[in-house]
Amino acid sequence: MSLPVLSIIVPCFNEKECINSAVNKLTEILKKLEEDNEISSKSFLFFVDDGSSDETWELIKAEHEKNSKVKGAKFTRNYGNQMAILAGLFESDKLDADCFITIDADLQQEEEKIKEFIQKYKEGNKIVCGIRNNRKTDGLMKKTGAFIFYKLMNIFGVNIKPNHSEYRLLSKEVVQTLENFKERNMFLRGIFSEIGFKKDYVYFDVKPREQGVSKFTFFKMAALALNGITSFSIIPLRMVTFVGFFVALISFCIGLSAFIDKVFLSKAVSGWATIVVTIGFIGGIQILCIGVIGEYLGQLFQEVKNRPRYIIENTVI
């Protein structure tokens, strides 16, 4: 059996401080894996510049000129981490890679575990997911947001293992199957949890970031979570129906009580404060429900236009 060609895919957004270090460390890992006869000597690194405004692309090109294993593509603008990963997978597939590992440019995700990914791939696993051992390096807000997100995803019927990351290995069969998914707003963690294929896990620690600052802010994480929920579950829409029924039932009971007080008990209808609070409550629920429906309509609006998911401006192969 021939040795697999490995592509290590590194999405980048304003990561000029990390590029040189990432190239050096990942090249050393490729070299060691080749010496151990774990992968083919044709294996390579593939950097995707997600529309950076700094010198990220210039550094990638400079590394390519010095190191033939460094390849890359540059987006015309920032399309987001999920699209950068997707482009790296599809472009690497064109270069005849057999398996693909995605990892962040800051290499906080224990790049030494790549050998373990390869070993599990050789055992017949088509998807090997990287799972964080803990979230010690995250702030309180990010920890809380991640906890709520995974709980909500499970409630909404999407079975994603907690602390799942974008550090994973995919086989060629999985990547070519992924090409059949045509939606524009893709939530890759959800897709790889639902796509099938034999799967295993690698557990890793997250190291402190050595250079620069994380570009994956709380708001980007929230947007990704919202996209994941609306991409994989219609339960929020069903909840709108139940909430509407519940609010209508409460309103009916309040109206019935006022009717009984007026007709049978000869009491004047009172409680203006209660009426105002009730109206405000119902109005808030209506706005919330409209927002949920609007989020799904927004997803549909973006999908039906069928615009390109990303545009590649330049490549170095």
Buried (B, 14 or more C-beta within 10 A) or exposed (E): EEBBBBBBBBBBBBBBBBBEBBBEEBBEBBEBBBEEEBBBEBBBBBBBBBBBEBBBBEBBBBBBEEBEBBBBBBBEEBBBBBBBBBBBBBBBBEEEBBBBBBBBBBBBBBBEBBBBBBBBBBEEBBBBBBBBEEBEBBEEEBBEBBEEBBEBBEEBEBEBEBBBBBBBBBBBEBBEBBEEEEEBBBBBBBBBBEBEEEBBBBBBEBEEBEBBEEBBEEEBBEEBBBBBBBBBBEBBBEBBEEBBEEBEEBBEEBEEEBEEBEEEEEEEEEEEEEEEEBEEEBEEBBEEBEEBEEBBEEBEEEEEEEEEBBBBEEEBE
